[in-house]
Amino acid sequence: MSVFEDSSAGVPHPHKLKDVDLFGPGAEELWYDAYAILHREAPVHHLPGEGLTPETDAFILSRYEDINRVVKDPIRYTPITSLMLEQMAAARTPPENMDYINMMMVSMLTLRPTVELWRAHRKELTDPWVGPGAERHRGMITRRVDALIDNLPGAGAVDFVQAFARPLPQQVMAEVLGFPESDIPQLAAWGKAQVMPFVYGEGHLNRLTDEQLASQFTQLDGFKEYVQDIVRSKRQSPADDMISFLTQVTYSALNRKLTDLEINGIVYAMVLGGLETTQYALEQQAQLICDRPGLFQALQADPALLRTFIEESLRLRAPTQGLSTRLTSQDEQFGEVDVPKGSVLHLRWAAANVDPEEFECPMDLQLDRKAASRHLSFSAGPRVCPGAGISRLEQQIAWTRLLERLQSMRYGSDNTFLHQPGIMLGTLQLNLELVKAA
Ligand code: HEM
């Protein structure tokens, strides 16, 4: 059965491999149908001439085992960003003279050019704030969640995305970083510009046209200067937030403090990764609950089930469905398929998560699934998502409080359930009928 019963976008259902196009217009309505075909007929799916250059190829990997192997070995399967960093370093052009290079890439050049430094970067710079250390934000996130629930009507219709799923990660990341409350709308606009390639980018490489790229950088105008001002002021008078921390910390891997521009790059990465991903997770979780009679009540009756619910929902509805982020550094074989050196690997996390070889009854949401967190929605290995900790915490607190403070939740009217284009799985609107508990 299809997860998305019918493609209301008018895109024909894929039946055979030749119908499968994960990146065409409307493809996002039928992705899970396509994954079943890929698993059956082409778990290593060849895209001739679609590598980084026209004479090289790309391959879509959809098996759990293959993707898990790739992400755990960054030497054999080079992250494409590492290659770009090598090229940037070799060009010896000062980053400020490079066209369309964002601050995140610039800071990677000095802070994490190797696997060892990548690990140190996570451990020393991001883990204390958005990784395992995110626990320090529990009180703040709970206050934010409660304030959003306070603003919901006592009973009636609400767009869950607008009223809850979108503002929560925006507010949380602004407070974690140390941005003033009044700047959240501007921050959200910059976040939107940053994710443009993942929404409008073409093909598996999410390529923007020159025009789109120029427009993205125009929309991002001012972001760097804005962050520079905040960094400078926090260096003078640090507060209890991530940017202040980054101005004071000694990065022991390099035995020095961070420059203003390096901090700017880390902030860029936090805004890019931290907003829409968690929004889509929350929105899809609401759909999973509305789709399954009795699930809301079961979770209310036993909140200990929430942990598995969240992992299962991340598995079944991976917010980031797939990314072309690795390159083979030698000739490889995946199953029967030869993959030449220099090929791009598109890692389809969402398909790996419903691989029947790895997950029994893969399309079922099972609240008693063993080791449910082994899904690949946050990837794995040395490049695993650094923000998984804070995202999971936001989801955990959001559903704990929603289940405590709502009496019921069901679909409202006028939902199209159409997904936004691009590589993320999510709808931009979700009308719900909510009744608050007395
Ligand atoms: C449900 C929410 C999220 C999902 C599904 C998600 C997923 C991912 C995935 C699949 C990757 C690629 C890893 C690889 O190439 O192996 C990634 C990387 C990344 N994520 Fe997340 N992410 C989420 C939330 C967040 C949050 C909340 C933040 C920031 C606070 C964040 C920051 C990043 C960054 C900066 C990277 C790039 C890797 C790096 O610079 O170290 N993500 N994420």
Residues whose N, C-alpha, C, O or C-beta is under 5 A from the ligand:
A	BS01	HEM	V130 A269 M270 G273 G274 T277 T278 A281 P319 T320 T325 L376 S377 F378 S379 A380 R383 V384 C385 P386 G387 A388 S391
